[in-house]
């Protein structure tokens, strides 16, 4: 026996349902996975150099700001 439905200001909707059908065959999926791994390895090598450049810029900015603050506070 279900409880009676009471009117409400906030209506709850049932989640929408859909039918999933795979888009690629398994051989295509394996090939795509291998390509993705290759791209990830390539991009990770690239990001190491950019992180090093970013880190060096931050250190230089900190040193410049420290020297500027030292100069302004002493004089």
C-alpha positions, 0 to 999 in steps of 0.5 A: 500500500502506497502512501497518498501523494501530497501536493508540494511546492518542490516537485521531484523528478525521476532521473532520466534514463538512457540506453548506452551503446558502445561507440567503438569496437574493442580493437579500436578501444585498445588502439585509442588507449595506447595512443592516449598513453603515448600522448600522456608521456609526451605531455608529462615531459613537456610540463617538467620543463615548464614547471622548472621555468615557472619555479625559477620565475617565482624565486626571482620575483620573491628575491626582487620583492624581498630586496625592494622591501628591505630597501624601503624599510631601511631607507 
